[in-house]
Amino acid sequence: MVTSITSASTTTTSSSTSTSTLSADYDMFIQLLCAQLENQDPLDPTDATEFTNQLVQYSNLEQQMATNDKLDEVLSSIDLMSMSSGVGYMGHTVEAEGDTISVQDDGTVDAAWVYALDSAATDVTLTVTDEDGNVVWEGTGDAAKGRNDFTWDGKDSDGNTVDGGAYTLSVEATNADGAAIGSTTYVSGKVTGVTSSDGTTILELGEMGITLDAITRLAS
């Protein structure tokens, strides 16, 4: 999957929040229990059964807090292991099925496109659109069967550098009879960083990302 970069683990954050809530509940529970014992009527003390049940609740709450702490440790370990599996891709060019790449605010294009034609074409029209679907660039492309590379310079049809954001490539190919030819589009770029979110490794290509399991090709 081609995706935007996320910098933190949502699961870990959620678990930490739950632990903080439990800790607050635990403190409140102890305060209420102590207040109940201090203010009990000596002539009518707290029922032993009720007191035992409260102690059991206290024990269960304490165990749940300990379990959540361990869960945080496990999730952190999983994220570290997941990230380490992607370190070997640093500096390499990877490829994944997809049609959208990102352009940074300074005009840097984070990836290139590759489109594979099912058969040789007579005419190939390439169209680049912005996030709102507006056409920013249109031109012709290579028509050979199989893989064809298309590296966009991040400029519109008038030669102006486009704004930062996501841009999508559409490929329209036809043969001599005017019949449409099928195609598959890929994004290709150099890995500049590795991050992890919810145990999923994401390879950073500038400001865009590719999940590790989405890679279809690895180049030097």
N, C-alpha and C positions, 0 to 999 in steps of 0.2 A: 504494500500500500504506500502510495506517495502522500505525504501529509505535511502539515506545518509542524515546526519544532516545538516540543513542550519541554520545559526545563526542570520540572520537578515531578516526583512520583505522587499521583493523586491518591493511590492506595495508602501509601505511608502517611501522607498528610491526614487522611481520613482516620486512620488508625490512631495517630497521635492525638487527634481531637477527641476521639472516643475515650482514650486513656485519661486525658485531662478531665473529661466530664465524670468518669468513674471516680477519679481521685477526689473531686469536689463532693460527689455523692457520699463517698466513704467518710470524708471529714465531717459532713453534716450528720451522717448516721451515728458516728461516735459521740458528737456533741449532744444529740438528742438522747442517746442511750445513757450518757453520764448524767444529763439533767434529770432523766426519769429516775435514776437510782438515788440521786441526791434529794429529790423532792418526794420520794415515796412516803406513804404514811406508815410509820413504825407499827401501828396497830393493824394495818392492812397492807403488808409488803407485796411487792410485785410477785405475781404468780410464777412459780418455778417453771412451769411448762412454757408460759409466754416468754420468760427470760431466756430459756433454752432455745426457743425458736428464733429469738432475736440474735443470739450468739451464732446460730447456724447461718442466719442471713449475713451476719458480719463476716463469717468464715468464707462463705460463697463469694461475697463481694471482694474480699481480699484475694482469693484465688483467681477471680476474673481479672483483677488488676494485674496480677503476676503473669497471667496468660497473655494479656494484651501487650505487656512489656516484651515477652518472648516473641510474640508475633511481629512486633516492630523490628526486632533483631533479625528474624528470619527474612522479612521483606527487604530489609537493607542488604542482607547477604545475597538475596536473589537478584536485586538490582545490580550489585557489584559484579556478580558472576555474569549477568546478562551483558553488562557493558564491556567486560573483559573479552567476551566472545566477538565483539565488534572492533576491538582495537586493531586487529590484524588487517582491517580494511583501510586504515588511515593512509592517505596519500594515493590510494588506488582509485581508478575510475570504475564505477559500478553502473549497472543499467537495470531498470525496472519498467514493467508495463505501465503506461500512463501517458497522458497528453498535456499535463500542466506543469510549468516550471515557474520559478520566481525570479523577479528582477529587483535588485536592491535599490535603495533611494539614490545611490550615486550612479545608477545605470549599469552596474555589474550584473551580468546574466549568470545565474548560478548553475545552469545546466544546458545541455543541447538536446535536440530531438533525434530520434532514429525512427524511420517508418519502414515497415516491411510490406512489399506488395505481393499479392498472391500470384500475380503473373505480370509479364512486361506490359507496360502501358504506352499509349500514344500521347496522352496529355495528363499532366499531374498539376493540380492547383493546390498550393499551400496557403492557408489562411490563419493568421494569428489574431486572436480576440482577447480583450481585457476581461476583468472580472464582471463587467456589466454586459458583456456580449458584443461590445463595439469592435468593429474590425479596425485594427491598427496597422496591419501589414498584410499584403497579399502578393503572391508571385508564383512562378513555376518551379517545379522540383524535378529531381532525377526520376527517370521512369523505368529503371531496370527492375527485373523480378528480384525479390528478396530484400536485403537490407540497403537502405539509403540514408545517408547522414544529412542532417540539416542543422547548421549552427547559425543561430540568429544573433545579430549584433545589438539587439535591444533598441532598435530605432524603428520609427513608423515609416510609412510609405513616402513621407516627405523628407526623411532623413533626420527627424528630430528624435532625441532620446526620450523614451517613454518614462512615465512615472513608475515608482516602485510598486510592486504588487504581483499578482499571479496572472500568467498568460497561458492561453490554451491554443494548441495547434490542431487544425482540422485538415485532413487530407482527402482530396477528391480526385480519383484516378479513373480514367476511361480508356477503352481500347479503340481500335480503328473503326469499329462499328458503333461507337458511342455508348457501349455497355459499361456499367460500373465495374470496377475491379476492387476487390476487398483489400483492406490494409489493416495493419496493427501498428500502433504508435508506442514508442518507448521514450523514457527520459534517461539521459546519461550525464554523469558529472563526477567530479573528484570529491572523495570523502575528506571533509575538513574537520570533522569532530564526531564524537559518539556520545549519545545520551540514552537514558532509560526512563520509561514511564510505565508504571503498573507492570513491571517485569518484562516489558517489551523493549528490545533494543532498537534504537533509531539512529541511522547513519545520517549525519548532517552534511548537506551539500550547500554550503553557504547558509542561506536563510530557509532552505527547504529541507525536508527529510524523507528518508526511505526506510521502512521497517526492514529488518534483517531478512525476514522470510519472504520478502517481495523481490529480492534480487534475482534477476534472470541471467546476468552476465557479469563477469569480473575481468577487468583488463589491468595491465600494469600501469 
